[in-house]
């Protein structure tokens, strides 16, 4: 399969190299931990993993010496500084600076030390605020970004462009995947700075535990959103490492939309909260619709396997065992 620059990259070799050394950067996070589980499930035996205290990815010299010593064959770059609107507004220098440092250090050292293939992971926030819906890959850089997370988005766009630049100049196999909203085990359930799905799960659980009569949710519940279980993303990452070698980044979503109202009802059901669900329509709704066009990935032969209902049940089980029990 030739990429957009005309260079020929060998496909299908990743899955046949189960003992090849693979560096998963960010293996403690939601995405990285799912990728590690998937690789281990698939029989990969030589994963190189480093915590932040063992390897500071913002340090150019530390990253350089790590690659010089370990010489991984493959790299999956899932490490990033992430956060919600409040964090992005408060620490914009961190969100642009730290992410640019991580990406630049890892991508350059990986190329320099002979890594065969690198997968860089971004986020759907790279797209313009008023992108067409569903959002195709071609919408990148066609309009202004959502101001609340532009610092993070610009760093991620730079990562995509860096992978493309190294492909053009060095004929190096660096690819990028852009996931939609993710959820699953190892998610952040913090009461102040978690995303909508884990926040709802925690609130319904606490309402159930406290025998509350109702749970109040902001907005009308009408906005449409897309959610992908992180184990499906991990499966897509392994697929892309094996089957994709192209210039353009690839959207990773499931193409299924739910309203926030439907999502809240599903979470309420999974948690087993019997009280009322009240919508506070004086609060803002946010963007009315946000859906990725993942037809490119589907045309390559990958489709998600985990339904939202099954995914929520699995996530709630994990939450009970790993968040609730640890507090007790």
C-alpha positions in Angstrom: 0.0 0.0 0.0 1.6 3.3 -1.1 1.0 6.4 1.1 0.2 9.9 -0.2 3.9 10.6 -0.7 4.4 7.5 -2.9 6.6 5.6 -0.5 5.8 1.9 -0.1 5.4 0.6 3.4 5.1 -3.1 4.3 1.8 -4.0 5.8 0.8 -7.0 8.0 4.2 -7.4 9.6 3.3 -6.0 13.0 1.1 -9.0 14.0 3.7 -11.5 13.0 6.4 -9.9 15.3 5.1 -10.9 18.7 8.5 -10.7 20.3 9.5 -7.3 18.8 10.2 -4.7 21.5 7.3 -2.2 21.7 7.4 1.0 23.7 3.9 2.1 24.9 4.3 5.7 26.1 1.7 6.7 28.7 0.9 3.1 29.7 -0.7 4.2 33.1 -3.5 6.2 31.5 -6.9 5.4 30.2 -5.6 4.8 26.6 -2.1 3.4 27.3 -3.3 0.8 29.8 -6.0 -0.4 27.3 -3.3 -0.7 24.6 -1.1 -2.7 26.9 -3.9 -5.1 27.8 -4.7 -5.6 24.1 -1.1 -6.2 23.1 -0.7 -8.8 26.0 -4.0 -10.4 25.0 -2.7 -10.7 21.4 0.4 -12.5 22.6 3.0 -9.7 22.4 5.8 -10.5 24.9 8.3 -7.7 24.8 6.6 -4.5 26.0 8.8 -1.7 27.3 6.9 0.4 29.9 8.1 3.4 31.9 6.3 5.4 34.6 6.7 9.2 34.6 9.2 8.9 37.6 11.2 6.4 35.6 11.3 8.4 32.4 10.3 12.1 32.0 9.2 12.4 28.4 9.5 16.2 28.5 13.3 15.8 29.0 15.0 15.6 25.6 18.2 14.0 27.1 16.3 11.4 29.1 14.2 10.4 26.1 17.3 10.3 23.9 19.2 8.0 26.2 16.1 5.7 26.7 15.9 5.1 22.9 19.7 4.7 22.6 19.7 2.0 25.3 16.3 0.2 24.7 16.1 0.5 20.9 12.4 -0.4 20.6 11.1 -1.6 17.2 7.7 -0.1 17.5 6.3 2.9 19.4 2.7 3.8 20.4 2.6 7.3 21.7 -0.4 7.6 24.1 1.3 9.9 26.6 -0.2 13.4 26.9 -1.1 16.1 29.4 -4.9 16.1 29.3 -7.7 17.9 31.2 -11.1 19.6 31.0 -12.1 23.1 30.2 -11.1 24.5 33.6 -7.6 23.0 33.5 -7.1 24.2 29.9 -8.1 27.7 30.8 -5.9 27.7 33.9 -2.7 26.1 32.6 -2.6 26.9 28.8 1.2 27.0 28.8 1.4 23.5 30.3 -1.1 22.1 27.7 0.7 23.4 24.7 4.3 23.2 26.1 4.3 19.8 27.8 2.5 18.1 24.9 4.8 19.6 22.3 7.8 18.5 24.3 6.6 14.9 24.7 5.7 14.6 21.0 8.9 16.2 19.7 11.2 14.2 22.0 9.5 10.8 21.4 9.0 11.2 17.6 12.5 12.5 16.9 14.3 10.0 19.1 12.2 7.1 17.7 13.2 8.1 14.1 16.8 8.6 15.0 17.2 5.2 16.7 15.6 3.2 14.0 12.1 2.5 15.2 10.3 0.8 12.4 6.8 2.3 12.9 5.2 4.9 15.2 1.5 5.5 16.0 0.7 9.0 17.4 -2.6 9.4 19.1 -4.5 12.7 19.3 -8.1 13.7 19.9 -11.2 14.9 18.2 -10.6 18.4 19.6 -8.1 19.0 16.7 -11.1 19.8 14.4 -12.6 23.3 13.9 -15.4 24.4 16.3 -17.9 24.5 13.4 -16.6 21.5 11.4 -19.2 19.7 9.3 -21.0 16.8 11.0 -20.0 14.0 10.9 -16.4 15.3 10.9 -14.2 13.9 8.1 -10.4 13.8 8.3 -10.3 16.5 5.6 -11.9 19.1 8.1 -8.5 19.5 9.8 -7.3 23.2 9.6 -10.3 24.4 7.7 -11.5 26.8 10.5 -10.9 28.2 14.0 -10.7 25.8 16.9 -12.8 25.6 20.1 -11.1 28.4 22.2 -11.4 26.4 25.5 -9.0 23.7 24.4 -7.0 25.3 21.5 -3.7 24.9 23.4 -4.0 21.2 23.6 -5.5 21.0 20.1 -2.6 22.9 18.5 -0.1 20.6 20.1 -1.9 17.6 18.8 -2.2 19.1 15.3 1.6 19.7 15.4 2.1 16.0 16.3 0.1 15.0 13.2 2.1 17.4 11.0 5.4 16.1 12.5 4.5 12.5 11.6 3.7 13.7 8.1 6.9 15.7 7.8 9.1 12.8 8.9 7.2 10.6 6.3 7.9 13.1 3.5 11.5 13.9 4.4 12.7 10.6 5.8 10.2 8.1 4.3 9.6 7.0 7.9 6.4 5.1 8.8 4.8 7.4 11.3 1.0 7.3 11.4 -1.7 9.2 13.5 -5.0 8.1 15.0 -7.7 10.5 16.3 -10.1 8.9 18.7 -13.6 10.2 19.6 -14.8 10.5 23.2 -13.5 7.6 25.2 -14.6 5.8 28.4 -13.8 2.6 30.2 -11.6 1.2 33.0 -8.9 3.5 34.4 -11.0 6.6 33.5 -10.9 9.7 35.7 -13.9 9.7 38.0 -12.9 12.9 39.9 -15.9 14.9 41.0 -14.5 18.2 39.6 -12.5 17.5 36.5 -13.9 14.3 34.9 -15.6 14.1 31.5 -19.4 13.7 31.1 -19.7 9.9 31.2 -17.6 9.1 34.3 -19.1 12.2 36.0 -22.6 10.9 35.4 -21.7 7.4 36.6 -20.2 8.8 39.8 -23.2 11.0 40.5 -25.7 8.3 40.0 -23.7 5.9 42.2 -23.5 8.4 45.0 -27.2 9.3 44.7 -28.0 5.6 45.0 -25.7 5.1 47.9 -27.2 8.1 49.7 -30.8 7.1 48.8 -31.3 10.5 47.1 -34.6 11.2 45.4 -33.2 12.8 42.3 -30.1 13.7 40.3 -29.9 17.0 38.6 -28.0 17.2 35.3 -27.0 20.4 33.4 -28.7 21.4 30.2 -31.6 20.0 28.2 -30.1 16.6 27.4 -30.5 17.2 23.7 -26.8 17.4 22.5 -25.6 14.4 20.5 -22.4 12.7 21.4 -20.3 9.7 20.3 -18.6 7.4 22.8 -16.1 4.7 22.1 -15.0 2.1 24.7 -11.2 2.3 25.2 -10.8 -1.4 24.6 -12.2 -0.8 21.1 -9.7 2.0 20.6 -6.9 -0.3 21.7 -8.1 -2.9 19.2 -8.1 -0.2 16.5 -4.6 0.8 17.4 -3.3 -2.7 16.9 -5.2 -2.9 13.6 -3.6 0.4 12.4 -0.1 -0.7 13.4 -0.6 -3.8 11.3 -2.8 -2.6 8.4 -2.3 1.1 7.8 0.6 3.1 6.5 -0.7 6.4 5.1 0.0 10.1 5.1 -3.4 11.2 6.5 -4.5 10.7 10.1 -7.3 8.3 10.7 -10.5 9.0 12.8 -11.3 6.3 15.3 -15.0 6.3 16.3 -18.0 4.0 16.2 -20.4 6.2 14.2 -23.1 5.8 16.9 -24.7 8.9 18.4 -26.5 9.1 21.7 -28.2 12.2 23.2 -26.9 13.2 26.6 -30.4 12.3 27.8 -30.2 8.8 26.4 -26.7 8.4 27.9 -27.9 9.6 31.4 -30.9 7.2 31.2 -28.5 4.3 30.3 -26.0 5.2 33.1 -29.0 5.5 35.6 -30.1 2.0 34.5 -26.7 0.4 34.7 -26.0 1.9 38.2 -29.5 0.9 39.4 -30.5 4.4 40.6 -34.3 4.4 41.1 -34.9 8.1 41.7 -35.7 10.9 39.3 -33.6 12.4 36.6 -34.0 16.2 36.5 -32.7 18.5 33.7 -31.6 22.0 34.6 -32.3 23.8 31.4 -30.9 27.1 32.7 -27.5 25.6 32.3 -25.7 25.5 28.9 -25.8 22.6 26.5 -22.5 23.0 24.7 -22.1 22.0 21.1 -25.4 20.5 19.7 -23.7 17.6 17.8 -20.2 16.1 17.7 -19.7 13.0 15.6 -16.6 11.7 13.8 -16.7 10.3 10.3 -14.9 7.0 10.8 -15.8 5.6 7.3 -12.1 5.6 6.3 -11.2 3.2 9.1 -14.3 1.1 8.4 -13.2 0.9 4.7 -9.8 -0.5 5.9 -11.7 -3.3 7.6 -12.1 -2.3 11.3 -15.3 -1.9 13.2 -16.0 -1.6 16.9 -17.3 -4.5 18.9 -18.5 -3.2 22.3 -22.0 -1.7 22.5 -22.6 1.3 24.8 -24.7 -0.7 27.1 -22.1 -3.5 27.6 -19.3 -0.9 27.8 -21.2 1.0 30.6 -21.8 -2.2 32.5 -18.2 -3.2 32.3 -17.0 0.3 33.3 -19.4 0.4 36.3 -18.1 -3.0 37.5 -14.5 -1.6 37.3 -15.6 1.6 39.1 -17.1 -0.4 42.0 -14.0 -2.6 42.3 -11.3 0.0 41.8 -12.7 3.4 42.9 -15.5 2.7 45.4 -13.8 -0.2 47.3 -10.5 1.7 47.6 -12.3 4.5 49.3 -13.8 2.2 51.9 
